[in-house]
Structures are given as structure tokens and as C-alpha cells.
Amino acid sequence: MSAELISKLTAKMRQIDGVGFGGSPTLTSQDVAGALAGAHRYGYLLVLAKYADDNTSSQLLWTELAQEIAKDRGIDYEKARGIALACIFPVISPMRCHHCYGRGTIYPRSKGQTREEAAYPCRHCEGTGRGEISERQKASMAQIASTTWHDTWKHYAAKKEQFLWSLESSVLGRLRAQLQDVA
């Protein structure tokens, strides 16, 4: 079973590859809940927020990560919420590369070659199709001055964001393994 089938639970779910929505339900929510049992809480919430378009999970992840940041760094909760948002947003709603339009491949106009023959991986996003959110945009999300963000929070937030990306990867791997014989 491929992970793409997970995204077909409801008509409004995002596809695992990040493209489009929809499909007929192949798996039940109980199948997914059972496969996610025992996963890291943040990973569980992240996958539901991103692929099931579950706003409640998104809000819970934001709240819990903010509480962790506030406790870890000894700052007030409101400031921690801004930092948590700057860490979560690029993972849940990744920006699309504006060079390849999110495809990961450039299709130049070429005479004598087919579209596929002339295609090459996008060098801007390294073939991922994802664009980057600038540090200035992250500072703005967190409602922190750019200089303060750069001096104090940039590296900390990058570690948290990378942690969330790795959790997503491990939870999706877990889902693939657990649901391979369901669909």
C-alpha cells in the first residue's frame, strides 16, 4: 500500500505528495488511527493537520509546541506562540517553488525534443518543488524584530522545524508499514 491512499480518507484531504485534494475513501479513519497509535504526539498531530486538513490538530500542535518552547527557553507564552508558528507553518503549509511551480522539474520549450526529454530538475528547490520561507518572513510571523530573530531565534527555530520534518517522515513511514496490507 502506498502512502498516497492515506490522503483519500475524505474528499477534502491533501494528497501525500502535496498536490491536489480529493478521491474516494479507501481507508477508514479507524485504519489510520490504529496505524498512528504509538507515534510521537507531535508527529501524529502534524500528519493529521497537514494531510487530513484537521484544524483542531493544527491548533493543538501549535499550542503544545509553544508550551514546550516557553518552558525550554523561559519566555512568556505569547512570544513562544509566535516562534512555534514560525516553526510549524513551513512544515504544514510548505511554500511552492516559484521557478518550477511546485513540480520539482523545469520543462523548457525545446524544438526537436519531447517535453519529458527536455525536462531537468529545478536547481532552485533541488527537485523538491518546495520554496523556502525567508527568515524575515519567519520573524514577521513570530512578531519579533528581524535582528532579534536572526541573533536569538533563527538557529533554535531551525532545529525545531527540522525536528518536525523528521517526525513527518517517520510517521509517514510508520503509516506505510502499518497500512501496507489494508489497501
C-alpha positions in Angstrom: 0.0 0.0 0.0 1.3 3.5 -0.8 1.0 6.5 1.5 -1.0 8.3 -1.2 -4.0 6.2 -0.2 -3.9 7.8 3.3 -4.9 11.1 1.7 -8.1 9.6 0.3 -9.9 9.4 3.6 -12.2 12.3 2.8 -12.9 14.4 -0.2 -11.1 17.4 1.2 -7.8 15.7 2.2 -4.5 16.9 0.7 -2.6 14.3 -1.3 0.5 12.9 0.4 2.7 14.4 -2.4 1.2 17.8 -1.7 -0.7 18.1 -4.9 -4.5 18.5 -5.0 -7.3 17.2 -2.9 -9.9 14.6 -3.2 -10.5 11.0 -4.0 -12.8 8.3 -2.9 -12.4 7.0 0.6 -10.1 3.9 0.6 -9.2 3.8 4.2 -11.3 4.5 7.2 -10.3 6.9 9.9 -10.1 3.9 12.2 -7.4 2.4 10.0 -5.3 5.5 10.2 -5.9 6.0 13.9 -4.8 2.4 14.6 -1.7 2.9 12.4 -0.8 6.1 14.2 -1.1 4.5 17.7 2.2 4.9 19.5 3.6 7.6 17.2 5.1 10.7 18.7 2.3 13.1 19.6 3.7 16.0 17.5 4.1 13.7 14.5 0.5 12.4 15.0 -0.9 15.9 15.1 1.3 17.1 12.3 0.2 14.4 9.9 -3.5 15.0 10.7 -3.1 18.7 10.3 -1.2 18.5 7.0 -2.8 15.6 5.2 -6.3 15.4 6.8 -6.7 19.2 6.8 -7.6 18.9 10.5 -7.6 22.4 12.1 -8.0 21.0 15.6 -4.8 19.0 15.3 -3.0 22.1 13.9 -4.1 24.2 16.8 -3.1 21.5 19.3 0.3 21.1 17.8 0.8 24.9 17.8 -0.3 25.2 21.5 1.8 22.2 22.7 4.9 23.3 20.8 4.5 26.8 22.2 4.2 25.5 25.7 7.4 23.4 25.2 9.3 26.4 23.8 8.1 28.7 26.6 9.3 26.1 29.2 12.5 25.3 27.4 13.6 28.9 26.8 12.0 30.5 29.9 10.0 33.0 27.8 6.4 34.2 28.0 3.8 32.0 26.3 2.7 34.7 23.7 6.2 35.1 22.4 6.6 31.3 22.3 3.4 31.0 20.2 4.9 33.2 17.6 8.1 31.2 17.4 6.1 28.0 17.3 4.1 29.3 14.4 7.3 30.1 12.5 8.4 26.5 13.1 5.1 24.8 12.2 3.9 26.8 9.2 6.7 25.8 6.7 6.0 22.1 7.5 2.2 22.1 7.4 1.9 24.6 4.5 5.1 24.5 2.6 5.6 27.2 0.0 5.6 26.2 -3.6 8.8 26.9 -5.6 8.0 29.8 -8.0 10.6 28.6 -10.5 9.1 25.2 -11.2 5.6 25.9 -9.8 5.9 23.1 -7.3 6.6 20.3 -9.8 10.3 19.9 -9.0 11.1 19.8 -12.7 11.6 22.5 -15.3 10.0 21.9 -18.7 11.7 24.3 -21.1 10.4 24.9 -24.6 12.5 22.9 -27.0 12.3 22.2 -30.6 13.1 18.6 -31.6 12.7 17.1 -28.1 9.6 16.0 -26.3 8.6 17.8 -23.1 9.9 14.9 -21.0 13.2 14.7 -22.9 13.9 18.4 -22.4 12.9 18.4 -18.7 15.5 18.8 -15.9 15.4 19.0 -12.1 14.8 22.5 -10.7 18.1 23.8 -9.2 16.3 26.3 -7.0 14.4 23.8 -4.9 16.7 20.8 -5.7 13.7 18.9 -7.2 11.5 19.0 -4.1 9.0 21.6 -5.5 9.1 23.4 -2.2 10.0 27.1 -1.9 11.6 28.5 1.2 10.1 30.9 3.6 12.7 33.7 4.3 14.0 34.4 7.8 12.4 37.8 7.6 9.0 36.2 6.9 9.5 33.9 9.9 10.5 36.8 12.1 7.3 38.6 11.0 5.2 35.5 11.7 6.7 35.4 15.2 6.2 39.1 15.6 9.9 39.5 16.5 12.3 42.1 15.0 14.4 40.6 12.2 17.6 41.3 14.0 16.4 39.7 17.2 15.2 36.7 15.2 18.5 36.4 13.5 20.6 36.8 16.6 18.5 34.8 19.1 15.9 32.6 17.5 16.9 31.6 14.0 19.0 28.5 14.9 16.6 27.4 17.6 13.6 27.6 15.3 15.5 25.8 12.5 16.2 22.9 14.9 12.5 22.7 15.8 11.4 22.9 12.2 13.9 20.1 11.2 12.6 18.0 14.1 9.0 18.4 12.8 10.2 17.5 9.2 11.9 14.4 10.6 8.7 13.5 12.6 6.6 13.8 9.5 8.9 11.4 7.6 9.0 8.8 10.4 5.2 8.9 10.9 4.5 8.5 7.2 7.0 5.6 7.1 5.1 4.1 10.1 1.8 4.6 8.3 3.1 2.9 5.1 4.4 -0.1 7.1 1.2 -0.4 9.2 -1.2 0.0 6.3 0.5 -1.9 3.6 -1.9 -4.8 3.8 -5.1 -2.7 4.3 -5.4 -1.2 0.9 
